[in-house]
């Protein structure tokens, strides 16, 4: 059931230690609405099978599937997660669907966030509309030029000390090549791989902001190029955020969606 678009982009681009479940905030940025990002999904978790609340973010691939990061789930059963689509709000509105299955990448290494990609299948197909539609994912040869703008989308806080916002937010960042990214993280003995993607905040305009919304898409020209995974950017603004590089997994995504 393939509805989503795979985008192949060749050459340079000239167009414009805590419990992981608590690391969930996209801090800073500005408020936005689902009409701008109709493929965004709020992923709701429950510990008691009674009350579900937003913990991770995903992106719609087709009428039954959502892509996100695999370490959101940590061997959870499907009935502990639900999928909210079609709403600008994390915990209200739109359509809420039970999760039929969770397909994590078979080579997931949760300790190093390697191969950190998963697909959720909804128990009932999504009803597409102006506020619910499939996103486009990067093809295998999709290339982003250094310092190109990318956007992270999810739910979070207007500032580190603020109460979490229920309204969707987005924040601009700049793409950083892996050589530069590794040189920054080597001081912490952290080594991002080629299957990851680095993006840094605009240090002039967003000194106190960070992006840490688990599993949420990183967008380049509205194409899903990354899935927010890990990084030190919420603690130290000079560190880029690390995402799963979608183009490294395009065949697996297409086969399992």
N, C-alpha and C positions, 0 to 999 in steps of 0.2 A: 504494500500500500504506500507507494511513493508519491507524495504531493509536493514536498518541499523542493526547493531549487538548489542544485549544487553549482556554485560559481567558481569558474577557473579564471585566475587573474595572473597573467604572465608578465614578467619584467617589473620594473619600478612602477609605482602607482602615482599617477599624476592627477586623478580625480580627488576633488576634495577627499608557654606550655599550659594551656587551658583546655577544657572540654571543647572539642570542635563544634558541638552543637550550639555553643554560646558565641562563637565567632561568626556573627551573622550580619553585621551592620555595614551598609554603604554610607560612609560619613561624609557629609558635605554635598557638593553638587547642587542641583536644583530640582524642584518638583516637575513631574511630567505626567502624561496620561496614557492610558492603554491604547487610545486611538493612534498614537504615534508608534507604538511598539505592540501591535496586536498579537504577536507571537510569544509574548512573555507570559510565563506561568508561575504562580505562587505555589510552592510545594509545602504541604502542611503535614506536620508530624504529631503523633500522639504517643504518650507513654502508658496510657490507661485504656485505650480504645474507646474513649468517650469524648475527650476534648482535643481538637486538632488546632494547631496554630502554625503560622508560617515559620519555617526554619531554613529553607533553601529556595533557590530560584532555578527555573528551567526555561527552555524555549521549545515551542511547538514545531514538530517536524511534519506531521500529517494529521489526519483526523483521529488517530489513536495514540500517537507517540510524542514524548517530550524528551529532549536531551538535557543532561546536566552532568555534574561531577559525581563519580562513583563513591567517593569517600563521604558523601552526605549520608549514606545508608548503613554502612558498617554492619553488613549482614542482617539488616532489618527485614522483617517479613513485609510483603506488599500491603497487608491490611493496616500497618502502622503509618501509612502515607496516603494522602489524598492530593488531588491536583485541582487548583483553582485557575480558571482561564477567563478572559474577558472582563477583568476588573482592574482598575487603577489601584485598588486597595488590597493590602496583604491578606486581610482576614474577613473580608465581606464583599458581597456583590458577585457578579459573574456566574459561571457554572462551576460546580464542584463535582469531581468525579472520583470514584474509588479507583485504586490502583490494582490492576490485574496481575502484572508481573514487573519485576525489576531486573534488567539485564545489565550487569556490570562487565566491563572489559575483562576477559579471562586472564590477562597478565597484569591486572591491577596490583600495584605495590603501595598499600596505604601508608606505610611508614615514610616513604619518600614522595608520595603523591605522583607516582609514575603511572602512566596509562589511566589517568584519572577521568574516566568518561563512562557514562551509563545512560541507558534509555529506559524510560518508564512507559508501559502500555496501560492506557486507561481501560477500565472495564466496559465503558460505553463510549462510543465515538463522540468526539467534540462536534458541536454544531457551529459551523463557520459563519462569520458575520463580519461587519466592519470592525469589530473588536476582538475577533478570534480568527486567526489565520496562520498558515504555515510560514516559517521563516526560511531564509536562504542560507545555506552553509557553504563554507569555502571548499573548493575542489582541491585535489592533491597538489596542483601546481600554483596555487594562489600565493602570491608574493606581496609583502607590504614593504614599502620603502622606509628607511630610517626617518624617525621623527614625524611620520604620518599620524594624523589624529585618529584616535579610536575612542569609543564610548563604552562605559560600563553601565548596566541598567539593573536596578533591583529596588529593595526597600531598606530603609535605614534611618539615620539621624542627620539632622541639619548641622550638628557639631558633635564632638566627642562627648560632651556633658549633657546633650539634649535628650529628651525622651524619644524613644524610637518612633519614627513617623510611619503612619499607616499608608501614606500616599507614595506611589512609585517615584523614584528619583533616578536621575542619570548624571554622570560626571565625565568630563572630557579628560583624556590622557594622551600621551604620545608614545608611539611604538619605539622600542629600543631593540637593537640587534643583539643576538645571543652572546657575542664576544664581549660587548660592553656590559651586558647583564651579569655574566659570570664574573667579570672583574670587580663588580660591585659586591656580589654576594660571597666571594671567596674569603673575605675577612671573617665570615661566620662559618666557614667550612661548609657552605651550602653550594650545590652545583646543579643549576638548572640544566635540563637536557634539551636536545634539539626538538623534542616533541612537546616543548613548552614554549610559551610566548610571554614576552616581557613588555610592560607598559608603565610609564612613569607619570605621576601627576605633574601638572604645570606648576613649577615651583614659585612662579610669580603670583599667580592668581589663586592658588589652592594650597597655601602653605600648611594649613591645619587639617586638610582633608585626606581621607584614605579610602580605599575601595576594598571591602572584605566580604562582599555578599556571596555566600557559598554557591557555586554552580551557575551563577548568573552569566549571561552571554557578554562577551566583549565584541563590539561591532565595529567594522570598518566599512564605510559607505553602506551601512545597514545590512551588511553580510556578517554572519556569525563566524568569527575567526578564532575565538577563544572561549573557554569556560573557566570562570574565576576559581582558582585552586588554592594558592598559598602565597606567603610573602611576609615581609616585615614592615610593609608600608603603613600599617595602622599604628605602629610604634615609632617608626622613624621615617619621616616623609621623603628622605633622600633615596629610599629603597623602592625599586619598582615592584609592581604587583606581578605575580606569576600566574599564568593561565594555562590550561591544557590547549595545545595547538590543534584546532579542529582539522586542519588540512592533513595532519598525520594519520587521521583515523577515518577519513571519508569513506573508504570501502567498507569498513566495519560498521559505520553508522548506517549507510545505505542498506547493508545486508540485514541489519537487525531492526530497522525502523518499521 
